[in-house]
């Protein structure tokens, strides 16, 4: 997957609907988020996202992409996400994708470290 598609895909995980998210997450995913229960796996991770309102906009900056081996992509970035009625959210994040088939990529890891206001 080319870098531009990587970033389109990652952005869509912040803004797209729950069905898209469910299709994009591997059943073996491990996710760490900034609220309890913090560490989530599989269906727990999908359900946590379904239960959370989607962001209207997500700006991903300070982008890093690595490909440690064929069929594996690791990304790191800063996100500034916003939607009407709530304070913006900022975090440093990582995600890891594995390829299951031609043009079939799934998230197997995601982590968020929120940026705290000083």
Residue pairs with C-beta under 8 A, 6 or more apart in sequence:
1 9
1 73
1 97
1 99
1 103
1 105
3 65
6 65
6 73
6 75
6 97
7 60
7 63
9 24
9 97
9 105
10 60
10 75
10 77
10 95
11 58
11 60
12 20
12 24
13 21
13 24
13 95
13 107
13 110
14 54
14 55
14 58
14 79
14 81
15 54
15 55
15 56
15 57
15 58
16 54
17 54
18 46
18 49
18 50
18 54
21 46
21 49
21 50
22 46
22 50
24 105
24 106
24 107
25 45
25 46
25 106
25 107
26 98
26 106
26 107
26 108
27 42
27 43
28 41
28 42
28 108
29 40
29 41
29 42
29 45
29 106
29 107
29 108
29 109
29 110
30 39
30 40
30 41
30 45
30 108
30 109
31 39
31 40
31 41
31 45
31 48
31 109
31 110
31 111
32 38
32 39
32 40
32 110
32 111
32 112
33 40
33 48
33 112
34 91
34 112
34 113
34 114
37 44
40 48
45 110
53 83
53 86
54 83
55 81
55 82
55 83
55 89
56 82
56 83
56 84
57 81
57 82
57 83
58 79
58 80
58 81
58 82
59 79
59 80
59 81
60 77
60 78
60 79
61 77
61 78
61 79
61 80
62 76
62 77
62 78
63 75
63 76
63 77
64 75
64 76
64 77
65 73
65 74
65 75
66 73
66 74
66 75
67 73
67 74
68 74
70 99
71 98
71 99
72 96
72 97
72 98
72 99
73 96
73 97
73 105
74 94
74 95
74 96
74 97
75 94
75 95
75 96
75 97
76 92
76 93
76 94
77 92
77 93
78 90
78 91
78 92
78 93
78 115
79 89
79 90
79 91
79 92
79 93
80 88
80 89
80 90
81 88
81 89
81 90
82 88
82 89
89 114
90 114
90 115
91 112
91 113
91 114
91 115
92 112
92 113
92 115
93 110
93 111
93 112
93 113
94 109
94 110
94 111
95 107
95 109
95 110
95 111
96 107
96 108
96 109
96 110
97 105
97 106
97 107
97 108
98 105
98 106
98 108
99 105
100 106
